[in-house]
Structures are given as structure tokens and as C-alpha cells.
Amino acid sequence: MAAQDVTKKLHVYHILYRLNLSFTNIVGHCRALQEAGSLTAKSSKVFQGYVQELQAEINQELLERMHDDELEDWARFGKIRQAEEKRLRDPDDVFLQAAERRKELAGQRQRSATLRKKGERRPKQ
């Protein structure tokens, strides 16, 4: 199943690439026709605008759907990675993390105490 998903996704992205390449070619051909004198500058600009508007609309529609699919894949594959990290984690890591946290909290308490002492020494105005 996963291989089909990857193949389908690759196919969709490849089609999108080819579609955008075709739109780029159409815009280029409009310019070439203008330079050859077969289209007016105004007509060329209008046709290029139509093409690029359609390109943007298709991209937006497709990429919105692909974005949702990518978010789902990210979540699904992230669970696989997290499970593997959990499996590989050293049971003693919990104790090491706890010791690090205790040091961190002690440093915070020390900084707070230092700030309070400085506040007490401050002359009253």
C-alpha cells in the first residue's frame, strides 16, 4: 500500500511539473508571436495573463489537496520515527534527564535569589 502511495504522489508531482512547464512554454510562445509581429503587445499580455491565472488556479487547487496529504503523511511517518526512538532509548536516559532538570531548576532558583537580593539592596527613592 505504501509503495502505491509513493508512486501515486510521484506521479502527481511529475504531472504538476509538466503542466507548469507547458504553461511556461505557452507564455514564451506568446512572446515569440509578439516579437514576430503576429500578436500585438496588448493581446500577448492579455493571453499571458489568462494562461498564468489558469496556472495559478490549478496549482492552488492541486497543492491545497497535496498539502493535506503531506500533513497526514508527516504525522503518520512521525509516529513510526517516534516509536523507533522510544525503542532505542536507553532506560537510564530518564535518570540523566531528571538530573539535568534538577540542575536547571537549581540554577533558576539561584538566579531568582540573586535578583531578590539585588532588589533588597536598592536604595529607596
BAKOL-39448 format. One record per residue: x, y, z of N, C-alpha, C, O, CB in turn; residue in three letters. Coordinates in steps of 0.1 Angstrom, whole numbers, plus 5000, padded with zeros to 4 digits. Glycine has a CB too. Layout:
BEGIN
XYZXYZXYZXYZXYZAla;...
***
This chain:
BEGIN
500849885000500050005000500950135000500650224992499150005012Met;501950135009502750255010503550274996503650394992503750235021Ala;503950174990504650184977503750254967504150334959505150054972Ala;502450214967501550274957501350424960501250504951500150204958Gln;501250454973501150594977502350684972502150794967500950614992Asp;503550624974504750694970504750714955505050824949505950624974Val;504350604947504350614933503250714928503450784919504050474927Thr;502050704934501050804931501450944933501251034925499750774939Lys;502050974945502551104948503551154938503551264933503051104963Lys;504551064935505551104925504851134912505251234905506550984923Leu;503951054908503251074895502451214895502551284885502150964892His;501851244906501151374907502051494906501851584899500251384920Val;503151484914504151594913504851604900505151714895505251564924Tyr;505051494893505651494879504651564870505051644861505951354875His;503351524871502351594862502351744865502251814855500951524864Ile;502351774877502351924880503551994874503452104869502351944896Leu;504751924875505951984869505752004854505952114848507151894872Tyr;505251894847505051904833503952014829504152084819504651764827Arg;502952024837501852114835502452264836502152344827500752104845Leu;503252284846503852414848504852444837504952564832504552434861Asn;505552344833506552364821505752404809506152484801507352234819Leu;504552344807503752374795503252514796503252584785502552274794Ser;502752554807502352694809503452794806503252894799501752724823Phe;504652764811505852844808506152854793506452954788507052794815Thr;505952744786506152734772505152824764505452894755506152594766Asn;503852814769502852894763503153044764502953114754501452864769Ile;503553084776503853224778505053264769505053374762504253254793Val;506053174768507153204759506753214744507253294737508253094761Gly;505853124740505353124726504553254723504553314712504453004723His;503753304733503053424731504053544729503853624720502153464744Cys;505153544737506153644735506753634721507053734714507253634746Arg;507053514717507653494704506753534693507253594683508053344702Ala;505453514694504553554684504453704684504253764673503153494687Leu;504553764695504553914696505853964689505754064681504553964711Gln;506953914692508253954686508253934671508854014663509453884692Glu;507453834666507453804652506353894645506253904633507053654649Ala;505653974653504654064647503354004645502454064639505154114635Gly;503153874649501853804647500853844658499653824656502053654647Ser;501253884670500353934680500754074685501954104685500453834693Leu;499754154688500054284693500654264708500354164714498854374693Thr;501254364712501854364726500654344736500754274746502654494729Ala;499554424733498454414742497854274743497554224753497354514738Lys;497654214731497054074730497953974737497553894744496854034716Ser;499253994734500253904741500153904756500153804763501653934736Ser;500054034761500054054775498753994781498753924792500154204779Lys;497654014774496353954779496353804779495953744789495154004770Val;496853744768496853594767497853544778497553434784497353554753Phe;498953604780499853564790499253564804499453484812501153644790Gln;498453674806497753684819496753574821496553524832497053824820Gly;495953544810494953434811495653304815495253224823494253414798Tyr;496853274808497553154810498053144824497953044831498753144800Val;498653254829499253254842498153244853498353194864500153374844Gln;497053304850495953294860495453154861495253104872494753394856Glu;495253084850494852944850495852864857495552774864494552894835Leu;497152884854498252814860498152824875498252724882499552864855Gln;498052944880497952974894496752904901496852844912497953124897Ala;495652904894494452844899494552694900494252634910493152874890Glu;495152634890495352484890496352444901496152354909495852434876Ile;497452524902498452504912497852514926498052424935499652594911Asn;497052614928496452634941495552514945495652464956495652764942Gln;494752474936493752364939494552234942494252174951492852344926Glu;495452204933496252084935497152084947497151984955497052054923Leu;497852194949498752204961498052204974498552164984499652324960Leu;496852264974496052264987495752114991495852075002494752344985Glu;495352034981495051894984496351824987496351734997494351824972Arg;497351844980498651784983499151814997499751735004499651814972Met;498951945001499451985014498751905025499351865034499052135016His;497451885023496751805033497251665034497451605044495251795030Asp;497551605022498151465021499551465028499851375035498251425007Asp;500351565025501651575031501651585046502451525053502451695025Glu;500651665051500551675066500151545072500651505083499451785069Leu;499251465065498851335070500051235070500251165080497751275062Glu;500851245059502051155058503051195069503651105075502651175044Asp;503251325071504151375081503851315095504651265102504251525082Trp;502551325098502051275111502251125112502751075122500551315113Ala;501851055101501950905101503450855103503750775111501350845089Arg;504250915094505650875095506350925107507350855112506350915082Phe;505951035112506451085125506250985136507050965145505951215129Gly;505050915136504750815147505750695146506150645156503350775145Lys;506050665133507050555131508350595137508950515144507150515116Ile;508850715134510150755139510150765154511050725161510450895133Arg;509050815160508950835175508950695181509650675192507650905179Gln;508250595175508250465181509650405181510050335190507250375173Ala;510450425170511750375169512650445179513550375185512350395155Glu;512550575180513350645190513050595204513950585213513150795189Glu;511850565207511450515220512050375223512550345234509850505222Lys;512050295212512650165213514150165216514650085223512350085200Arg;514750265210516250275211516650345223517850335227516750345199Leu;515750415229516150505241516650415252516150305256514950585246Arg;517750465258518350395270517450415282517150535285519850445272Asp;517050315289516250335301516850435311516150505319515950205308Pro;518150435312518850525321518750675317519050765324520250495322Asp;518350695304518150835300517250915308517351035310517650835285Asp;516250855314515250915322515950975334515651095339514150825327Val;516850895340517550945352518551065348518651155356518350835358Phe;519151055337520051155332519251285330519751395333520851115319Leu;518151275324517251395321516751455334516751575335516051355312Gln;516451365344516051415357517151495364516951605369515551305366Ala;518351445363519551515369519751645362520051745369520751425368Ala;519651655349519851775341518751875345519051995347519751755326Glu;517551825347516451915351516651975365516352095367515051845350Arg;517151895374517451935388518452055387518352155394517851825397Arg;519552035379520552135378519952265372520252375377521752085369Lys;519052245362518452365356517552445366517652565367517552325344Glu;516852365374515952435384516752495395516452605400514952325390Leu;517852435399518752495409519352625404519452725411519852395413Ala;519752625391520252755386519252865385519552975388520752725371Gly;517952825382516852925382516652975396516453095397515652865376Gln;516652895406516452935420517553035424517353135431516352815429Arg;518752995420519953075424519853215417520053315424521253015420Gln;519453225404519253345398518153435404518353555406518953325383Arg;517053365408515953435414516353495427516053605431514753345416Ser;517153415435517653465448518553585446518453675454518353355456Ala;519453575437520353685434519653815430519953925435521353655423Thr;518553805422517753915418517053975430516954095431516853875407Leu;516553885439515853935451516754015460516454115465515153825458Arg;518053965461519054035470519354165464519554265471520253945471Lys;519554175451519854305444518654405446518954515448520154285429Lys;517454355446516354435448516254485462515754595464515054365445Gly;516754415472516654455486517754565489517454655497516954335495Glu;518854555482519954655484519654785477520354885479521254595479Arg;518754785468518454905460517955025470517054995478517354885449Arg;518555135469518155255477516755295474516355295462519155375476Pro;516055335485514655375483514655525478515555605482513855365495Lys;513755555470513755695464512655775470512455885467513655695449Gln;
***
